[in-house]
Amino acid sequence: MTLFGYDQGVFGGVIVTQDFLDTLNLSGAEHTSLLGTVTAIYDVGCFFGAVIAFWLGEVLGRKNTILVGTTIMTVGAILQIASYSVAQMIVGRIIAGIGNGINTSTAPVWQSETSQVRWRGKLVVIEMILNIAGFSLSNWMTYGFSFTKGPIAWRFPLAFQLVFMIVLFSTVPWLPESPSTNASLVPSNRWLIAHDREDEAFQILADLEDKPIDHPVIVTEAKEIVFAVEYEREHGVGWFDLLRGKTGDQGGTCTIRRLILGAGTQAMQQLAGINVTSYYLPTVLIKSVGLSETLARLLAACNSVSYLLFSLIAIPNVERWGRRRLMMFGAAGQCVCYLFITILLRYNMPQYGEKSQQVASASVAFFFLYYVFFGIGEFAASNARLLCIRELLLILHLPVFPGWQGVPWLYPVEINSLSMRTKGAALGTASNWAFNFMVVEITPIGIQSLGWKFYIIWVIFNAAFLPIIYLFYPETADRTLEDIDRLFRDNHDLLVYKHPEAVSAKRPGAYREHEETEVRRNSSIDPRLLRRGNRGLEKVDMDGDTNDAPEVLETEKV
């Protein structure tokens, strides 16, 4: 994810480097549209990479998919570094995007599936924070090299991403496979169990939980995977059927609705306007605010540090506050920031006199504050270590609220059913990159053609997200994936705000009681009874009994 962040941020500094513009013949207002395309075409590659990842993951598994994606990114990076024409740069951007799309559609799912429920949200947010660390590094890298002359000013920052690729090649082969991936993914535990390799599968589960292999918790998880393998075989829905609106016997669990909800969070993240500034903040500060190139680069780099610091605050709070509140309050804060940016830039025109530039410069504070709302989590007002930050926001008469930095990547994984989780993650990531392309493509020409009016678009979008999330999005924090299945199976109402069990930030008591009952029920089960295949043991009936011990393996289908 650090590589993803670096790759996302580095081009924003490259496209305001004069040697880059001269080498690729992109200088001048007449080339603004083409420059936007060169920048945005990377997201087209990411979109196709996300689509490819679904098929590739079923063949190779999580680890090998990441390695393939990194290899493709390496090829794309080398083409960009050696580029002397727009055509070569576009090809390099597309290829690098394909690799990044593969990685970003795989890594969050892998992270979620190899973590315990209470850590899942925090670890994915940490993953996003590493993304921001890479983004911050790219801003400082391009700022530092802006003082050099010639091609090194932009070729070296592009080349530095190879360092992260080397790190990935050196570490990923030694990481564990996912214990909870789709049944057909090699060599995940579901695949291992389905292909009579239960010893290896159960040992991975025990290692991840740091418990003995016969512990009731491990037995419970193993039994759920055995059930899931059979369930996915019998109830999985293909892409072609989904496109035709046919979900088979999955209709009772709101399959298409859940896919749309997951993809919707990714679309909203992009329509919140984050990549207007992530890709183009130096350009925005130069053309909209009227700052010098050096000052614009410096402020962009400082802003990335602020973004990183406030994102760190989200780690202890993402589970406590829940996904709905994080998204709603973040959208509200972002809406206010873009509203003030629009108003202040409105007066950056000659007819408003000598002070118009000073008024426009005040908008810089709200660009900074936008990243605060996008990245931070709620923190206690009594926290003395953060008192100075809290007081600063109170002086501005703005509340301390959380943002959108990590939740949209986490939500598609959590909201979809076992049989649709991989499809949901792939669709969500593809949605992210499709809307990302749209935003990045239109931003340069929008700034040039509409001026301050361009920012009204993002005010409206952020304001619209509030009722959408409140009315339609259920809470997924502090829930197991099985809890979410139960919610959609028992409740088909589109308006979730009317149902406390759907919106509570705390896990409903009924869900906890059911899990505790299952753990107690499984405390006397010998894990060997869950093994299938040619091992001379009793075949496990997925209704929950065997020939010898019907009372031991009696299981409620959840």
N, C-alpha and C positions, 0 to 999 in steps of 0.2 A: 504493500500500500504506500510505502514511502516513495517507491519508484513511480507509482501512479500519480501521487501528488507533485513530484518533481516534474514529471512529463507534462502535467496539466498546466503548471505555472511558468515553465521556462519560456514557452513561446510568446507569452505576453511581453516579456522583456526583449525578446529577439526582434519582434516586428516593429519596434521603435528604434532599432539600431540602424544607422544610416548605411553602413557597409552592406548589411543584409539587403536593404531596400535597393541599393544601387546594383549589387551583384545579380539579384533576381529581377531587376527592372520593375520594381513595384512602387517607386516613388511617385508622389503626386496624387491629387484628389481623384483623378480619372481611374486610378487603380484601386480605389477603396473597396469596391465590390470584389475584385479578384483577391485582394489581401484577406478579406473575410472568408472567402472560399478556401484559400490555402490553409487558414487557421482551422476552419470548421470541418474540413474534409477528414481530419483525424477522427472526429466523432462518428463519421460514416463507417470508418474502419472498425471503431469500437462497437458499433451496432452489429455489424456482421460477425465480429468476434464473439459477441454475446450469444448470437444465434448458433454459431459453430460450436460454442462451448457445450451446449446441450447434447449435441450428437457426440462430440469428442469425449465428453465426460462419461458417457455410457460405454465407450470403448476402452478408455485408458484409466479412469478413476481420477480422484482429486489431485494427487501429487503429480502424476505424469502430465495431466492437463496443464497445471501451472508451469511445468518445465517446458512444454511445447509452446505455451503462450510467451514465455520469456525468450525463447529462441527466436520466435517471430519478431518480437519487439527489438531484439538485437539487430536483426537484419534491417528493420525499418530505421533504427537509430543511425546505423552506418550510412545508409543512403542519404539521410538528412544532413549528416555531418559533412559528407563529400559533395553536397549539392551545389551546382552552378547554374541551374535553370529551374523555372517554376514547375515544369513537368516532373523533373526528378524529385523535387521537394514534395510535390503532391503524392507521388508514388510512395516515397518514404513515409509520409504522414499516414497514408492509408494502411500500409503494412504494419507500422508501429501501432496504429489504432486497433487492428485486428488482434494483435498479441495482447494489447491492454484489455480489450473487451473480453477475451478469453479469461484472463487473470481476474478481472474484477467481477465477473459473473461466477467464478469458482471460489475465490478466497473467502467472501463473507459466509457462504454456505458451509464451507469446510470449518471455519472458525466456530460457527454456531453449533455444528454437529459434534465437535470435539470438546465442548465445554459443558459444565453443569448448568442447570437452569438459573441458579442464583448469580452465576458469573456471565451468562451468555450476553446480556445487554452491555455490561461493562467492558467485556473483551472486544466486542464489535466496535464500541466507541473508542477504545484504545487503538484499534485498527485504523479508525478514521483519523485519530489524532496523529498517528504516524504518517498518514496521508498529508495532513496539514504541515507536519514537520518537513516533509519533502517539498511541499509548496513554498514554505517559508525559505528553505535553503535555495530554491531556484530563484526567488526574488533577490536575495542577497548576492547570489552568484552573478546574475545579470547586471545588478547595480555595480558590483565591484569591477566587472570587465567592461562596463561602459566607459571607464576612464582609459582604456587601451584603444589603440587604433588598428584598423585592418580587420581581416576575417576572424582573428582569434577572439574578438569581442563577442561573436555569436557562435562560432564553431565549437569553442571549448565548453561553454555552458551546455550545448547540445550533447557533446561527447561525454560529459560527466555522468550522465545517466547510465553509462556502461558500468560504472562502479556498483550500482545497485543490482544490476543484472548478474554480475559476478557473485555477489553475496547470495542471491537467490539460487544460482547454480550450485553454490557450495553448501547450502543449508537445507533446502527443501527435500533432497533425497533421504535425509536422516529423520524427518518428521513422521509421526504416526498417521496412518490412513484414518478416514472418518469412520466412526462406529455407527453412524445413523444415516448414511446416504441411501439413495434409491436402490432398490433390490438389484438392479442390473449394473451397478457401477463396480468396476474392478479396481482394487480388491477390497472394497468396503465390507464391514461386518455383515450387512444384509446379504451381500453377494457371497461371502464366505459361508454363511449359514445355509444359504440356498444350494451351495455346491459341496456340502459335506466337509467343510473345513471349520467345524465348530470350535475346536481347541484353540486355534489361532484367533478366532473371532471373540470368544469369551475372555481370552487373556488380554486382548486390547481393551475391552470394557473394564476389566479389573484394574488394568494399569491406569486408565484415564481417571477412574474413581478412587484409585489408591486404596483398594479394598481386596480382600481375598476372593478367589473366584467363586466360592460357595456362599458368599455373603448374601443375605436376602435382597439387598438392593440390586446386586449384580444379577441375581436370578430373575428378579422382576423385570429388569431392563432386557435381559436376554429373551425372556418369554414374550415381551412386547415386540421384539425384533422378529422372532419366529412367526408371531401372528401377522406382523406387518408384511413379511415376505409373501405369505400366502394371500393376504388381503390385496396387495398390490398386483399380484399375478391375476387375481380374479376380477379386480375392480378398476384397474388402471384405464385411463382414457387417452387415446391418441390425439395428436395435434389436429389431424384432419377432422376427427369427430368434434373436437372443441370448436374449430372454425365454423362448423355447421350447427353449433349449438346443441350437440348431442353429448350428454354426459352419462348415459347409461344409468346404472343404479347409483351413481354418485350425485344424482339430482337432489337427493334429500340432504346433502351436506353443503349445498350452495357453492358448488365448484367454480362456476364461471364468476359468480359474485366475488368470491375470495381472490381469484386471479386478478380481477379488475381493481379491487381494493389495494392489493400489493403493488401492482403496476402504477396505480394512481399516486402512491406516495413518492415514487421515483419521478413521475411527471411533474408533480407539484414542487419537488425540490428544485427542478430546473426552471420552472415557471416563476419561482420566487425571485429570480434574477441574480442568483449567486454567480453565474458564469459571465454576466455582464462585467463584473469586477474581477473575477478570478482570471479570466483570459485577457481582459482589456483594461485593468485599472490604470496603468501608466497612460494608455491612450485616452481614457476617460478624463484623467486629471489634466492632460495636456490640451485636449480639444474642447471639453465641456467646461472645465474650471479655468483654464488658461494659465496653468503653471508651466515652468520650464521643464525640459526633459530630465535634467539631473534631479530636481526637487521632486518631480513626479515619481521617478524610480525609487528615490529614498523613502518617500511616503508609502509607496506600495510595499517596500520591504519592511518598514516599521509596522504597517498594518498587518502583515502576515504574522509577525511576532505576537501582536495583540490577539489575533485570531487563534493562535496556538495556545496562548496562556489561558484564555477564557474557555477553550475547549477542554482543557485539563480539569476544569471545575465540574464538567459533566460526569466524570467517571463515577463518583460516589452517589450520584443522584438519578441516573437514568432509570434504575429499577424503582427507586422510591417514588418518583413523581409519575412514572408511567409514560406510555407513548403518546396518548391523546393530549395530555397537558403540555408535553414537550413541543408537540407540533402546533397546537393552538396558540400558546403564548409566544412561541417563536415567530409565527406568522403575524401576530399582532405587532410585535416589535419591529419586524422587517417592514411592515406596511407603514408604520410611523416614520421610520428612517427614510424610506423612499419618498414619502410625502414631503418631508422637510428638504430633501435633496432637490426635488422638483421645484419647490417654492423658491429656494435660494438660487438655483441656476436660472430661474425665470428672470432674475434681475441682473444677469451677467450680459447686459447688452449696452451698446454705446449711449442710447437715449437716457439711460439712468445715471449718467454722470460719472465722475471720477471714482466714486466709491463702489461702483458696480462690481469691480474685481474683488474687493474686500468682502462684499456680501457673498459672492460665489465661493470664495475661499472657505467660508464658514461651513460649506457643504462637506468638506473633507472630514469634519468631526462625525458626520452622520454616515459616511462611508465606513469609518472605523467602527461606529456603533452597530451598523448593520451586521458586521462580522461577529460582534459580541453576541447579538441575538441569534445569529445562525449557529454559533458554535457552543455557547455555554450551557450549563445545567443550573438548575435552581440551587442556591446555597443559603444556609441559615443566616438570618439577619444578625444573629448574635456571634457569628464567627469573627473573632477579633482579627485574625490574620487577613481577612478580606474587607476589613472595615473601611479602609481608604477607597477601595473600588466601589463599595456600596454607597458611600457618601458622595462620590463623584456622580454616580447615576441619579441619586436623589437630588443633587444640585440641579441636574438637567431635568428634574421632575419626571424621570422615567423609572419604571419598576425593574426589579431584577428577575428576568424570566429566562427560560431555556430556549434552545433553538433546534435547527433541523439538520445538524451536521451528520449524525450517525443513524438516526431512526429510520429514514427511508431505505437504507441498505439492510436494516435488520427486519423491518416489518414484513416484506414479502416472504421471508423464510419462516416467520412465525405464524402468519395468517393462513397459509395453505396447508392442506391435508397431507398426510404421509405419502399418498400415491401421487400428489400433484406438487410436492415441494420443489423438486428440481425444475419442473416446467415453470412454476411460479417465480423462482429466482431468476431463471433465464429471461422470462417475459418482462420482469421488473427491470432488470439491467438493460435489456434492449430498449425498453421505454425510456429509461434515463438517457441513453445515448441518442435516441431519436430526437427528443426534445432538447438535449444539449446541443446537437447540431443546429437545430432551428435557431436557438438563442444566439449561438456564436456566429452563425452566418448573417443574421440580420443586424447585429449590434453596430458594426462599423458604419454601415450605410444608414442605419437608423439615427445614429448620433449626427452624421453629416447632414441628413435630410430634415430631421425633425427637431434637432437641438434639444432644448429642455423638455419638450413635449414627449420625447421618447421615454422618459422615466415615469410618466403617468401609467404606462402599461403595467409596470411592476407594482405600483400602488394598488391597482385594481385587482391583479391576480392575488396578491397576498391577502387583501381584504376578503376575497371570495373563498379562500381556504378555510376561514374560521367556521362558517356554517356547514361547509361540506364535512369537515372532520367531526364537528360536534354531532351532526345528525347521523352520519353513516359509518363512522369508523369505530369498531370495538377495541377495547383495551387488550393488549397481548402481554404486558409486563407481568411478571410473577406467575405466569401460566406455563404448564407443560404443553407440548404440542398436542397431546391427547385432550387437554382441557379445551383447547380451541375447537377441536373436532366435536366435542360434546356440545359446545355453545351453538355451533351452526346446525347441528343435528336436531337440537331441541327447540331452537328459536329461529324462525325464518323471517322475522320482521326486519324490513330494511332500515327502519328508524331505530337505531340501537340505543339512543339516549334515554329511551323510556324504560330500559331494563337495567337495574343496578348490577346484576352479575356480568353484564357486557361492558360496563364502563368503569367499574371499580378498579382503582390502582392496586388494591390488595387482592390476593387470590381468594375467591369465594370459599367459604368453609366447606361446602359440599364437595368441592374438588379435593381439598386436603383430606377429608375423611375417607373418600374413595381410595386415594393413593395409600393412606395408612392401612386401610383394610387389605389392599392387595399385597403390601409388604408383609403384613402379619400372615396372610394366607400362604405366601411363598416361603416363609421362614423355614419350613420343614422339607422343602423340595430339594432333591438331589439334582444339581445342574446337569448331570449326565442324562437325565430323562428328557432334556430338551434337545439332545443331539438327534440328528436325523441321518438317514442314509445307511450305508453298509457298515454298521459298527456293532451289529449284534444286539442292539438295545431296542427297547420298545419304541414303536413309531408314535410320535406325539400327534394325537388328534387335535386339530385346531379348534374344536369345540371345548377342549380342555381336559380330555381324559386319555388314559392308556388302558391296555388290557389288564395290567396288574394293579394300577393305583388310580382308579377313577377319582377317588376323593382327594388325592394329592394335587392333581393337575387341573381340577375343576376351575375354570376361568370364565369370568364374565367378559363378553366381547364389548370393548369400550371404543 
